[in-house]
Structures are given as C-alpha cells and as structure tokens.
Amino acid sequence: MSLRIIATGGTFDKHYNEIAGELGFGASHLPQVIARARITAEVVLEELRLLDSLEMQDADRQRVLAACEASLQRAIVIVHGTDTMQQTAQVLGQALQDKTVVLTGAMIPYEIANSDAQFNFGFACGVAQVLPAGVYVAMNGRIFAWNKVAKNRSAGVFEPL
C-alpha cells in the first residue's frame, strides 16, 4: 500500500525565528519527519501552500480537496493546522467517500522540544492504512469521525462531539 502525505502547514510545520522571536514558515519539516518515522510503505509527499490554519480560506480547502481527489493513493494523511482542522475535515467528509483521509497536526511545532508532531504524524500514518474509507481526525492518540470532533482550546486536545 502506498500513502500520500499532504502538507498544508499549521503549527506542525512552523519554524522559530530566533531573531524576530516569531513562528513562521520555511521549508516543510515533513521530509525529515517521514525519514525519522522509518515508514516502510511507499510515501508520496505533496506540499501545498503552507499556512496557519487561521489564514486558510475556502479556496485553500478546495485545493486540499482537489489534491485528495487527484491522488492515486487511497490512504491520505493531511498535516493541517489544528484551529480550523474541523472545517477542512467537513469539506472533505462531504465530498470524499472512496478514500481514507486522516487529518492530523500538532499543538507544538515539530522543531520545538516536547512536540506532539512526530507522534501524531506516525499515528495518523498507521491508522490511514487500516481504517475504512472516510474522513477522520487523528490527534492525541485518538481517532474521530470528521463530523464528530471538536477542538477543546482550553485543554489543548480534540474531543468527540
């Protein structure tokens, strides 16, 4: 089985600019993350425009949908910002029935100590290969259906609706 990874940005892919004291985007961390995960399945990485999910617009969600629809792989992991992950999952969930799509992200950037990025990514890659067709959110070691999940901002976790 081959696996498509789609990078859209989010906290997962942010870099810390020590001079400005800000988080922003540079090159995606995903090539390094994929190598560290030592995934033995064939992996195809597709990088879309890297955005903070709060900046994601309907046109960006349509680009993610188009990438999923065009994918030859039936198992897809989307690395996405957590703030609007639910909105993108809704767009995908209403349109896709023949592929397994798993959205994941991180609360702490990959390059920062104690990040949840590597765990969430590995978990999402594993479940994308075994779940039935549908759209899911995989965060914090849990799997949620696209229409039955909410981010608890005060606790910093995803929860079932």
N, C-alpha and C positions, 0 to 999 in steps of 0.2 A: 504494500500500500504506500502511496506517496501522499505527502502532506504539503499543503500550501500555507505559508505564513504571510499574512498581510500586515504590514506596519503602517499605522496611521498616526503615531506619535503618543501623546499623553505623557503623564508623569514618568512612566516606564522608560521612555527614550530621552528624557531631558538630561542635559549636561549642566554642571555647575560652573559658572564663570566666576573664578576667584577674584578677578579684578573688579567686576561690576557687582559681585555679590548677588547674582541672579541666576535663576534656572532658565535655560533656553534650549534650542535645538541645534544640533550639528549633525554629524553622520549618525545613522541609526546604530544602536548597540546590538541589534539582532544578529549580525554575523558572528559576533563574539559569543552571544548568549546561546546560539544554536551550536556552535563549536563546543562550548562548555557542557551543554546538555548531552552531548555524545549520542544524538538521536541516530538510530540505525536505519530508519525508514528514509526513503528519498525525500528531500526537503526542497521546495521551491519557494524562494523568498521574493515577495513583491513589495516594494516600498512605494506607498502613495505619499502625498504631501503630508509631512509631519506637522501636526497641530496640537495645541492644547485643546482638549475636547470642548471647553467652553467657547472656543472660537469656531467650532465645527458648525457648518451651515447645511441646509437641505441639499445643496449641490454636492457637498463633500460626502454626505450619506449616500447619495445616488452613485457617486464614484465607487464607494465601497461595495454597494450592491452590484454595480456593473462588473467589478473585479471578481466578485463571487460567482456571478452568472457565467462569466467567461472562463472561469477556472476549469481545467481538465481534471483537477483533483476533486474528489468528493468529500475529503476531510480538509477543513479550513480552520485555521486559528487566526483571529484578528487581534492584534495588540492595539488597544484603544485606551483613551483617557477614561478615568472612572466617573467623572462628573456627568457625562452625557452618554455613557455606555448604554443605558436603558433605551434612549431614543433611537440609537443606531440599531440596537437589537430589535426594536419594534419594526423599523423599516424592513429589516432583513427577514424577520419572522413572518411578516405578512406576505412576503414575495417568494421566499425560497422553501421548497418542500422536498427537493431531491438530493440535497447535500447536507452534511453535518457541519455546522458552523458554530465555533466556540469563540466568544469574545472574552478577553482577559486583559489585565492591566496591572498596575502597581500603585500602591499608596506612597511608596518611597522610590525615587529614581534608582535604576539598576546600579549606577556607579556609586551610590551612597551606601555606607555601611548599614547592615541590617535591613537591606531592601527585601521586599517580598517578591520582587520581579522574577527572579530565577525560579522560585518555587511555583508561582502562579503560571509561568510560561510552561514549565515541564508538565505540570498537572493538566493544563489545557491541551497540550500536545497528546498526552496519553488518552484523555477521555474523548478527544476528537476522533480517534481511531476506533473507538468501541461503541459510542453512542449511536442510536438510530438517527436517521435523517431528521433534521430540525435545527433550530437556532437556540443556543444556550449561552449563559454567562457562567464562567468558572473563575471563582475568586475565593481565596482563603480556604482552599481545600473542599469547597462545596460546589455543586452544580445546580444551576437554576434554569428553569424554562424562561424563554425570552419575555414572556408576558406575566411572570410571577416572581419578579425580583425588584428590590429597591435598595438603593444605597443609603445606609444609615450614616449620615455625615458626622454626627456627634461621636459615634463609636468607631468610625472608620472601617466599617465592614459592610458586606452585602448580606441582605436578609430576604427570606421568602415573603411574598405578599400574602 
